[in-house]
Amino acid sequence: MNPLLKEIRHNPLLWLLAFVPVLFVAQNVKPDAHTLLFVLSVLAIVPLAGLLSHATESVAAKTGDTVGGLLNATLGNLTELVIALTALHAGQYTLVKASVAGAIVTNTLFMLGMSFLLGGLRHHVQEYDRGSARLQASLLFLATIGILIPSVSEADSAAGSEFTAKLSVGLSVLLIVAYGLGLLFSLKTHRELFGGAGHAEAGEAPWPMALALATLAGVTILVALVSEVFVESVQEAAVTFGMTPAFVGFIVVALVGGAAEMASAFSGARKNRLDLSVGIALGSASQIALFVAPVLVLLSYVIGPEPMSLQFWPGAVVMMLIATMTASLVTNSGRSAWFVGVLVLMVYLIFAMTLYLLPPRTKGESKHASITATALIEHRLPYLRV
């Protein structure tokens, strides 16, 4: 445990780990102090993200950036999966879909763009494995098509709803199979095509593998627990801070939920390990779209009050499609500079500004939207309604 304790002693950011037990105590003592719990949960997630980042880098140093990025994306997405399963069991399908769509857009645009920017400010030009990036972008585009088809189909009648339900199940199975075959292709049959650019800086000695894996497991559990407190408190805190429901559901929850992955991606970019950063950003987004979302659809038949479909609202589908096309465009060359990151971030900021200024719906909203709004009010979950 010496490397872990040494890292905590010498890294002031990790001193914020003291807020983790403080958060849990405050949750038990003052469960209705939502604004306080929101602030404490953010302060607790930040050092946990830093610790997870260091552990992931140690694993990636021994397994390679491709496997390291996949591992970090998987563990980072565990937070979103836990939150989504809790909402799924409660029948809060609007929250489930908002968290899924927000995570895909945030990982694809904000995490990737900020990695390009931070890495480019320190290194003039960076290179990364174009083949791996194109594969992840292609998988993400496939998943977006899978979500687009049921979302544009009409399902107002009973027959239409049954069609959407059956189509969603079939598409979920296909997407999961595609994700599994993608892993087989990149990690086994054609792994020589995804070796990485190999321009990493020399840094600190990595932790022993056993310590790194134990830290990954423990910190991931803590991040999931803290994130649950965050989600429970963010809605009331949003009113205090003047944030719109759409902005909270699509932007804030996704940013905080992906804090651990972002810390690893940004650190990798600064150390000229852009393969790791791109792998985390696009790998996490494609994993959510190809695996997490379809699994949630299938699990809704087991733990949900009723089946959930892959039918998203048009605004979310458009944003996911634009995010996917942007990622495909900027990763086509295998090279990056800081201005490329600025361009990607601008797309994300356009989305964020739109959602922040989005006015509430008027009396002329559709029947489907009215039902959705009513459900949100009843469950006190005022998430994205675009």
MARFI-864985 format. One record per residue (C-alpha): residue number from 0; residue in one letter; x, y, z. Coordinates in steps of 0.05 Angstrom, whole numbers. Example, Ala and Ser with C-alpha at 12.3 -4.5 7.8 and 13.67 -1.06 7.14 Angstrom:
<pts>
[pt 0 "A" [246 -90 156]]
[pt 1 "S" [273 -21 143]]
</pts>
This chain:
<pts>
[pt 0 "M" [0 0 0]]
[pt 1 "N" [60 46 4]]
[pt 2 "P" [52 74 -68]]
[pt 3 "L" [-21 91 -54]]
[pt 4 "L" [-7 125 13]]
[pt 5 "K" [52 162 -18]]
[pt 6 "E" [8 188 -74]]
[pt 7 "I" [-44 213 -25]]
[pt 8 "R" [7 248 19]]
[pt 9 "H" [42 284 -39]]
[pt 10 "N" [-20 302 -80]]
[pt 11 "P" [-61 359 -50]]
[pt 12 "L" [-120 342 -95]]
[pt 13 "L" [-127 274 -61]]
[pt 14 "W" [-133 308 7]]
[pt 15 "L" [-205 322 -14]]
[pt 16 "L" [-218 248 -2]]
[pt 17 "A" [-237 271 68]]
[pt 18 "F" [-303 295 38]]
[pt 19 "V" [-323 223 21]]
[pt 20 "P" [-340 203 93]]
[pt 21 "V" [-366 273 106]]
[pt 22 "L" [-415 264 49]]
[pt 23 "F" [-442 198 76]]
[pt 24 "V" [-449 227 146]]
[pt 25 "A" [-486 288 119]]
[pt 26 "Q" [-531 243 79]]
[pt 27 "N" [-553 206 142]]
[pt 28 "V" [-557 268 186]]
[pt 29 "K" [-588 317 137]]
[pt 30 "P" [-619 278 79]]
[pt 31 "D" [-662 338 59]]
[pt 32 "A" [-603 387 53]]
[pt 33 "H" [-599 377 -23]]
[pt 34 "T" [-555 437 -39]]
[pt 35 "L" [-504 416 15]]
[pt 36 "L" [-504 344 -10]]
[pt 37 "F" [-495 368 -81]]
[pt 38 "V" [-433 409 -64]]
[pt 39 "L" [-404 353 -20]]
[pt 40 "S" [-416 301 -74]]
[pt 41 "V" [-378 342 -126]]
[pt 42 "L" [-320 353 -77]]
[pt 43 "A" [-319 278 -64]]
[pt 44 "I" [-320 257 -136]]
[pt 45 "V" [-261 301 -157]]
[pt 46 "P" [-207 265 -115]]
[pt 47 "L" [-238 197 -130]]
[pt 48 "A" [-232 213 -203]]
[pt 49 "G" [-159 231 -194]]
[pt 50 "L" [-145 166 -157]]
[pt 51 "L" [-180 126 -210]]
[pt 52 "S" [-140 161 -263]]
[pt 53 "H" [-73 143 -231]]
[pt 54 "A" [-94 70 -222]]
[pt 55 "T" [-118 65 -294]]
[pt 56 "E" [-52 94 -320]]
[pt 57 "S" [-15 40 -281]]
[pt 58 "V" [-57 -14 -313]]
[pt 59 "A" [-50 17 -382]]
[pt 60 "A" [26 19 -374]]
[pt 61 "K" [27 -57 -368]]
[pt 62 "T" [-30 -75 -416]]
[pt 63 "G" [-24 -21 -469]]
[pt 64 "D" [-67 40 -482]]
[pt 65 "T" [-120 2 -522]]
[pt 66 "V" [-136 -46 -465]]
[pt 67 "G" [-126 9 -414]]
[pt 68 "G" [-175 55 -448]]
[pt 69 "L" [-226 -2 -452]]
[pt 70 "L" [-217 -17 -378]]
[pt 71 "N" [-225 55 -358]]
[pt 72 "A" [-287 64 -402]]
[pt 73 "T" [-318 1 -372]]
[pt 74 "L" [-305 21 -300]]
[pt 75 "G" [-325 92 -312]]
[pt 76 "N" [-391 71 -344]]
[pt 77 "L" [-407 29 -283]]
[pt 78 "T" [-429 94 -250]]
[pt 79 "E" [-479 110 -305]]
[pt 80 "L" [-502 37 -305]]
[pt 81 "V" [-516 36 -230]]
[pt 82 "I" [-555 102 -235]]
[pt 83 "A" [-594 77 -295]]
[pt 84 "L" [-611 10 -262]]
[pt 85 "T" [-638 46 -201]]
[pt 86 "A" [-681 91 -244]]
[pt 87 "L" [-701 32 -288]]
[pt 88 "H" [-727 -7 -228]]
[pt 89 "A" [-768 54 -207]]
[pt 90 "G" [-797 61 -277]]
[pt 91 "Q" [-765 129 -288]]
[pt 92 "Y" [-750 116 -361]]
[pt 93 "T" [-743 189 -379]]
[pt 94 "L" [-685 194 -330]]
[pt 95 "V" [-654 131 -359]]
[pt 96 "K" [-656 157 -430]]
[pt 97 "A" [-633 226 -410]]
[pt 98 "S" [-572 198 -375]]
[pt 99 "V" [-555 152 -433]]
[pt 100 "A" [-561 206 -486]]
[pt 101 "G" [-525 258 -444]]
[pt 102 "A" [-467 210 -430]]
[pt 103 "I" [-458 193 -504]]
[pt 104 "V" [-456 267 -525]]
[pt 105 "T" [-412 289 -466]]
[pt 106 "N" [-361 234 -476]]
[pt 107 "T" [-359 242 -551]]
[pt 108 "L" [-353 318 -552]]
[pt 109 "F" [-330 346 -486]]
[pt 110 "M" [-282 292 -464]]
[pt 111 "L" [-252 283 -533]]
[pt 112 "G" [-248 358 -548]]
[pt 113 "M" [-218 376 -480]]
[pt 114 "S" [-166 320 -488]]
[pt 115 "F" [-145 349 -555]]
[pt 116 "L" [-142 419 -526]]
[pt 117 "L" [-103 401 -463]]
[pt 118 "G" [-55 356 -501]]
[pt 119 "G" [-46 407 -557]]
[pt 120 "L" [-29 464 -509]]
[pt 121 "R" [30 423 -483]]
[pt 122 "H" [51 388 -547]]
[pt 123 "H" [52 422 -615]]
[pt 124 "V" [22 364 -654]]
[pt 125 "Q" [-1 297 -625]]
[pt 126 "E" [-11 231 -660]]
[pt 127 "Y" [-56 173 -642]]
[pt 128 "D" [-78 107 -672]]
[pt 129 "R" [-126 126 -727]]
[pt 130 "G" [-150 55 -737]]
[pt 131 "S" [-174 48 -665]]
[pt 132 "A" [-208 116 -667]]
[pt 133 "R" [-243 101 -732]]
[pt 134 "L" [-267 34 -706]]
[pt 135 "Q" [-297 66 -644]]
[pt 136 "A" [-329 122 -685]]
[pt 137 "S" [-358 70 -732]]
[pt 138 "L" [-388 30 -675]]
[pt 139 "L" [-417 94 -646]]
[pt 140 "F" [-448 111 -713]]
[pt 141 "L" [-479 42 -717]]
[pt 142 "A" [-509 51 -648]]
[pt 143 "T" [-537 119 -667]]
[pt 144 "I" [-572 88 -726]]
[pt 145 "G" [-600 34 -680]]
[pt 146 "I" [-629 89 -635]]
[pt 147 "L" [-651 132 -693]]
[pt 148 "I" [-696 80 -727]]
[pt 149 "P" [-746 68 -670]]
[pt 150 "S" [-743 142 -651]]
[pt 151 "V" [-769 165 -719]]
[pt 152 "S" [-822 111 -725]]
[pt 153 "E" [-894 129 -706]]
[pt 154 "A" [-919 92 -645]]
[pt 155 "D" [-983 128 -624]]
[pt 156 "S" [-1029 68 -632]]
[pt 157 "A" [-1027 3 -593]]
[pt 158 "A" [-1001 -34 -654]]
[pt 159 "G" [-947 18 -664]]
[pt 160 "S" [-925 13 -591]]
[pt 161 "E" [-920 -62 -598]]
[pt 162 "F" [-879 -54 -661]]
[pt 163 "T" [-831 -6 -626]]
[pt 164 "A" [-823 -54 -567]]
[pt 165 "K" [-807 -114 -612]]
[pt 166 "L" [-761 -72 -655]]
[pt 167 "S" [-724 -46 -594]]
[pt 168 "V" [-711 -117 -568]]
[pt 169 "G" [-686 -140 -636]]
[pt 170 "L" [-641 -79 -644]]
[pt 171 "S" [-614 -87 -573]]
[pt 172 "V" [-592 -158 -588]]
[pt 173 "L" [-559 -136 -653]]
[pt 174 "L" [-522 -78 -619]]
[pt 175 "I" [-496 -122 -563]]
[pt 176 "V" [-472 -173 -614]]
[pt 177 "A" [-438 -117 -654]]
[pt 178 "Y" [-403 -92 -591]]
[pt 179 "G" [-378 -162 -574]]
[pt 180 "L" [-352 -173 -645]]
[pt 181 "G" [-318 -105 -642]]
[pt 182 "L" [-281 -126 -580]]
[pt 183 "L" [-261 -192 -612]]
[pt 184 "F" [-236 -155 -674]]
[pt 185 "S" [-195 -102 -637]]
[pt 186 "L" [-168 -144 -579]]
[pt 187 "K" [-156 -212 -612]]
[pt 188 "T" [-163 -225 -687]]
[pt 189 "H" [-133 -159 -711]]
[pt 190 "R" [-100 -131 -649]]
[pt 191 "E" [-37 -115 -687]]
[pt 192 "L" [-75 -59 -723]]
[pt 193 "F" [-88 -23 -657]]
[pt 194 "G" [-20 -18 -626]]
[pt 195 "G" [-20 57 -613]]
[pt 196 "A" [23 114 -636]]
[pt 197 "G" [76 103 -582]]
[pt 198 "H" [94 174 -563]]
[pt 199 "A" [82 172 -488]]
[pt 200 "E" [126 212 -442]]
[pt 201 "A" [167 179 -389]]
[pt 202 "G" [132 188 -323]]
[pt 203 "E" [128 161 -253]]
[pt 204 "A" [136 86 -242]]
[pt 205 "P" [68 52 -247]]
[pt 206 "W" [37 19 -186]]
[pt 207 "P" [40 -57 -179]]
[pt 208 "M" [-16 -90 -219]]
[pt 209 "A" [-50 -119 -157]]
[pt 210 "L" [-52 -51 -123]]
[pt 211 "A" [-77 -16 -186]]
[pt 212 "L" [-133 -66 -196]]
[pt 213 "A" [-154 -64 -123]]
[pt 214 "T" [-155 12 -125]]
[pt 215 "L" [-196 11 -189]]
[pt 216 "A" [-248 -35 -158]]
[pt 217 "G" [-253 2 -92]]
[pt 218 "V" [-254 72 -122]]
[pt 219 "T" [-305 52 -174]]
[pt 220 "I" [-353 29 -120]]
[pt 221 "L" [-344 94 -82]]
[pt 222 "V" [-355 135 -145]]
[pt 223 "A" [-420 97 -158]]
[pt 224 "L" [-444 110 -86]]
[pt 225 "V" [-425 184 -88]]
[pt 226 "S" [-457 192 -156]]
[pt 227 "E" [-523 165 -130]]
[pt 228 "V" [-523 218 -75]]
[pt 229 "F" [-507 269 -129]]
[pt 230 "V" [-566 249 -173]]
[pt 231 "E" [-613 250 -114]]
[pt 232 "S" [-593 320 -94]]
[pt 233 "V" [-578 353 -161]]
[pt 234 "Q" [-651 366 -178]]
[pt 235 "E" [-666 409 -118]]
[pt 236 "A" [-597 441 -121]]
[pt 237 "A" [-610 459 -194]]
[pt 238 "V" [-667 504 -173]]
[pt 239 "T" [-621 539 -123]]
[pt 240 "F" [-568 551 -175]]
[pt 241 "G" [-617 571 -229]]
[pt 242 "M" [-603 514 -277]]
[pt 243 "T" [-657 490 -325]]
[pt 244 "P" [-682 417 -321]]
[pt 245 "A" [-656 402 -391]]
[pt 246 "F" [-587 428 -374]]
[pt 247 "V" [-585 387 -311]]
[pt 248 "G" [-606 322 -343]]
[pt 249 "F" [-564 325 -405]]
[pt 250 "I" [-502 364 -383]]
[pt 251 "V" [-491 366 -308]]
[pt 252 "V" [-507 294 -292]]
[pt 253 "A" [-465 269 -351]]
[pt 254 "L" [-405 313 -332]]
[pt 255 "V" [-404 291 -259]]
[pt 256 "G" [-420 219 -275]]
[pt 257 "G" [-361 216 -323]]
[pt 258 "A" [-311 254 -278]]
[pt 259 "A" [-268 192 -266]]
[pt 260 "E" [-261 177 -340]]
[pt 261 "M" [-247 250 -356]]
[pt 262 "A" [-191 254 -305]]
[pt 263 "S" [-157 195 -338]]
[pt 264 "A" [-168 221 -409]]
[pt 265 "F" [-142 291 -393]]
[pt 266 "S" [-82 264 -356]]
[pt 267 "G" [-65 218 -413]]
[pt 268 "A" [-69 275 -464]]
[pt 269 "R" [-23 319 -423]]
[pt 270 "K" [28 262 -421]]
[pt 271 "N" [24 253 -496]]
[pt 272 "R" [-14 188 -490]]
[pt 273 "L" [-70 210 -536]]
[pt 274 "D" [-86 137 -554]]
[pt 275 "L" [-109 127 -482]]
[pt 276 "S" [-151 192 -483]]
[pt 277 "V" [-185 177 -549]]
[pt 278 "G" [-197 105 -527]]
[pt 279 "I" [-230 128 -463]]
[pt 280 "A" [-274 181 -496]]
[pt 281 "L" [-298 143 -557]]
[pt 282 "G" [-295 75 -523]]
[pt 283 "S" [-339 100 -466]]
[pt 284 "A" [-390 131 -514]]
[pt 285 "S" [-394 70 -559]]
[pt 286 "Q" [-399 24 -498]]
[pt 287 "I" [-458 63 -471]]
[pt 288 "A" [-493 64 -538]]
[pt 289 "L" [-478 -7 -559]]
[pt 290 "F" [-479 -43 -493]]
[pt 291 "V" [-508 -3 -434]]
[pt 292 "A" [-570 23 -470]]
[pt 293 "P" [-589 -45 -502]]
[pt 294 "V" [-577 -81 -436]]
[pt 295 "L" [-623 -32 -401]]
[pt 296 "V" [-677 -46 -453]]
[pt 297 "L" [-672 -121 -441]]
[pt 298 "L" [-668 -114 -365]]
[pt 299 "S" [-732 -72 -366]]
[pt 300 "Y" [-770 -136 -380]]
[pt 301 "V" [-741 -165 -315]]
[pt 302 "I" [-734 -109 -264]]
[pt 303 "G" [-776 -53 -294]]
[pt 304 "P" [-851 -42 -284]]
[pt 305 "E" [-860 -45 -360]]
[pt 306 "P" [-816 -54 -421]]
[pt 307 "M" [-772 4 -443]]
[pt 308 "S" [-758 19 -516]]
[pt 309 "L" [-700 50 -554]]
[pt 310 "Q" [-746 107 -575]]
[pt 311 "F" [-713 173 -556]]
[pt 312 "W" [-741 243 -566]]
[pt 313 "P" [-719 276 -632]]
[pt 314 "G" [-675 329 -600]]
[pt 315 "A" [-632 277 -565]]
[pt 316 "V" [-625 235 -628]]
[pt 317 "V" [-603 295 -669]]
[pt 318 "M" [-550 314 -617]]
[pt 319 "M" [-524 242 -614]]
[pt 320 "L" [-520 239 -690]]
[pt 321 "I" [-483 306 -696]]
[pt 322 "A" [-435 285 -640]]
[pt 323 "T" [-420 220 -676]]
[pt 324 "M" [-408 254 -743]]
[pt 325 "T" [-363 305 -709]]
[pt 326 "A" [-321 250 -677]]
[pt 327 "S" [-315 214 -744]]
[pt 328 "L" [-292 277 -779]]
[pt 329 "V" [-239 300 -729]]
[pt 330 "T" [-208 231 -717]]
[pt 331 "N" [-200 213 -790]]
[pt 332 "S" [-128 238 -795]]
[pt 333 "G" [-97 208 -733]]
[pt 334 "R" [-66 275 -715]]
[pt 335 "S" [-89 330 -669]]
[pt 336 "A" [-72 401 -646]]
[pt 337 "W" [-104 447 -595]]
[pt 338 "F" [-150 481 -645]]
[pt 339 "V" [-182 415 -664]]
[pt 340 "G" [-203 409 -591]]
[pt 341 "V" [-232 479 -593]]
[pt 342 "L" [-275 461 -653]]
[pt 343 "V" [-302 399 -619]]
[pt 344 "L" [-315 437 -555]]
[pt 345 "M" [-353 491 -593]]
[pt 346 "V" [-403 439 -617]]
[pt 347 "Y" [-413 416 -546]]
[pt 348 "L" [-420 488 -521]]
[pt 349 "I" [-473 501 -574]]
[pt 350 "F" [-513 442 -546]]
[pt 351 "A" [-502 464 -474]]
[pt 352 "M" [-523 536 -487]]
[pt 353 "T" [-586 512 -523]]
[pt 354 "L" [-605 467 -465]]
[pt 355 "Y" [-589 520 -413]]
[pt 356 "L" [-634 571 -447]]
[pt 357 "L" [-688 521 -467]]
[pt 358 "P" [-756 549 -445]]
[pt 359 "P" [-810 506 -414]]
[pt 360 "R" [-861 476 -461]]
[pt 361 "T" [-924 514 -476]]
[pt 362 "K" [-997 492 -483]]
[pt 363 "G" [-985 472 -555]]
[pt 364 "E" [-939 414 -537]]
[pt 365 "S" [-956 346 -564]]
[pt 366 "K" [-994 293 -527]]
[pt 367 "H" [-932 251 -518]]
[pt 368 "A" [-893 310 -490]]
[pt 369 "S" [-950 327 -442]]
[pt 370 "I" [-951 257 -415]]
[pt 371 "T" [-875 259 -407]]
[pt 372 "A" [-878 326 -371]]
[pt 373 "T" [-932 300 -324]]
[pt 374 "A" [-891 238 -309]]
[pt 375 "L" [-830 281 -294]]
[pt 376 "I" [-870 325 -246]]
[pt 377 "E" [-899 264 -211]]
[pt 378 "H" [-831 232 -202]]
[pt 379 "R" [-797 299 -188]]
[pt 380 "L" [-748 284 -243]]
[pt 381 "P" [-748 346 -288]]
[pt 382 "Y" [-698 321 -339]]
[pt 383 "L" [-688 335 -413]]
[pt 384 "R" [-751 351 -453]]
[pt 385 "V" [-729 368 -523]]
</pts>
